[in-house]
Amino acid sequence: MGLNPLIGLVVFALDVWAIASIFNAKVETAQKVLWIVLVLALPVIGFIIWYFAGPKPTR
């Protein structure tokens, strides 16, 4: 069985967290949609790009 299911679960959880953070960011709707599409289309790379360059939620 290995680590594959665990890695998949971690990636899924991080992507859900990223999408929730994108929803809470104060940017235009079009930018939110583009970021969400990127994270969904490229789960690992999209998350990494969002983490360093994406909109951050306001506190």
N, C-alpha and C positions, 0 to 999 in steps of 0.2 A: 504494500500500500504506500508507504513512504511519506514524504512531506508534501506532496502535491496538493492534497485537499486542504492542508493547513495553510499553505502559501496562498492558495486561491481564496480562502476565507479572509486572510489578512488583507489581500489586495482589495477584495470586495468591501471590507470594513473601511479601509482608507479612502476608497472612492466615494462611499456614502458620506463619510465625514467631509470630504472635499466638496461634494455637491451641496451639502447642508451649509457649509461655510460660504459657498458662492451665492446661495440664496440670501444669506444674511448680509452680504456685502452691499455697500451703497454705491453701486455703479448702475449704468443704464441696462435695461432689459436685454438689449441686443448683445451686449458684452457678456451678460450672464449666460445667455443661450449659447454663445460661441464657446465659452469655457466649459459648460456642461457637456456640449457635444464633443469637445476635445477629450475630456476625462472619460466619457463613455466609449468613444471610438478607440482610444489608446489608453487602456486602464493604467498601466504602470508608467509609461512615459508621460501621459497626460497628467497624472498625479504629480509627478516630479516637476514638470514644467509649471503646473499651477502652484505648487508649494513655493517655488522660488520667484515666480513672476506674476502670479495671479492676484486678483483682488482679495483683500483680507476683510473679514467681517469687522464691523464696528463694535466696540464694546460699550 
